[in-house]
């Protein structure tokens, strides 16, 4: 359990306030303590012994962890790391949410992860390029098994190893930072060369632990292939497609142009308002903070209503689940899919 914050990261914040307009929870409440600047002020008070660490519990849970504050910060504050340290300090013992405990238990071992996908067949095991391995994802196996099968179909050079453990992103984001980092290192040893992932959150976590050169998110990798794709046409017209950024992929790794390049090539691409803004999924957030999660996604759903989209593309399973559920609840016919599925359609 963490007893203090990394001082150099905490000291970097100059309390300028540039983060306030970018923060979804500050926009919901207008409360200073619900902004990155306010939370860092609370962290400093705990660090200095002026507040007990229990005072961090409410905000460590309310924060989405979207890291939208990082790209706009002139001082380069690594807020995502500070949030992980805050949760490692506070989400212990009786303060660890029961849902998080259940999620940890589900991915505790390789056989449990494989059980998650038993009723949802993922890509078959195969040996191709030994230095290019597909990360199957833990819960993506169960929720969206078609994604791995699609990538395997359109990228025959990719090796697939079903016996792979959790990357640790779930743990790092939910109070077990050191364990999450250790899990990423183990996965890096098991999957040599480049790890290809279809989950933005996993990509950011693994990259931060074993290095960016070892990890490629699908849209990053596909753009580098420079493969030709044909426009997807329905009833004589290009399909209309929007895109929702993965917060960790965009704000943590700076990857946002590549998926748009792909979609502009194969569709009538429509930039949805605030596509870079969090959809409210935020890993376990949509399970732990359901009411606030729905508040965050509500405006996004309203914006999408008027766009008459055939598809909404995503690059993260949590976003896919959140948006598919929210659009269905709103009665919209727009289909939410991982970007690899649209690439597959464009390849015919």
C-alpha positions, 0 to 999 in steps of 0.5 A: 500500500502506498504511503505517499505520492511521488513528490516530483510529480506532485510538485509539478502542478502550478495550480494554473487552472488550465485543467478546469475546462477539460475536466468532465467532473468539474464541468458536472459540479463546478466544485474545485475539489472535483477538478485535477487542480483541486484533487492535487491540492488534497493530495498535497494536504495528505502528503504534508500531514494536514489531512488524513488520507480518508479525505481522498476517498470521495474524489478518488472514486468520483474522478473518471481518470480520463486524463483530459487534463494532461494534454492541456497542462502547461507544466506537464503534470502526470495526473494519471499517475497521481490518480493511480497513486491516490487509489493505491493509497485509499482503495485498500481493505474495506475501502476497496469496492466490492465490484473491483474485488470481483473484477480482480478475482475474475482475472486472477489467473490465466485459466479464469481469463480463458473461462471468460471467453469459453462461450464467446470464441475468440481468435484461434491460436496460431503461429505467424510472425513471432514478433507480432502478438495479439493481446486478446484482452480479458473482458473483451474476450467475453463481451466482444470476441468478434474483435480478435477474430476480425483482426486475425482475419485481416492481419494473417501475419499476427500470432495469437496465443490464447494462454496469456494473462491480464495486462494489469491495467485493471489493477493499476487503475483500481488501487493495485498500481505496483501489481498492475505494473508487474503484470504488464512486465510478465505479459511483455515477457510472454508475448515477445516483440510488438504487442498488438492491442485493440484496447486503448486503456491496455495500450496506454498501461502496457506502454507506460510499463514496458515501453512504447516501442513494444506496444501498438494499438490497432489503428496505429499499426494499421496506418503504418501498414499503408494498406489500401482500403475501399470505401464502404458503400450502401445503396450507392452512398458511402456509409456515415461514420463517427468516432469516439476517442479512447481517453487513455489512447488519446491523452496518454499516448497521443494517438487520435489521428490514425483512426480518423485517417482510416475512417476518412478513407473508407467512409463519409467521416463525421466528427462528432462534437467533443469526440475527445471528451470522455464517454463515461465508461472509464474502465470500472467507473460505469459500474462503480459510479453509474449515475455519474457515468450516465450524466457524462455520456448524456450530452454525447448521446444528444450530439450523436442523435442529430448526425444520422450515423450508420456506425460509431467506431471505437478503439476500446471495449469499455467505450464500445459497451458504454456507447452501445448501451447508451445509444440503444437506450436512447432508441438510436439505430447507429451501430457501435463497432470496433474500428477493425470491423469497419476495416474488414468491411472495407477489405471486402 
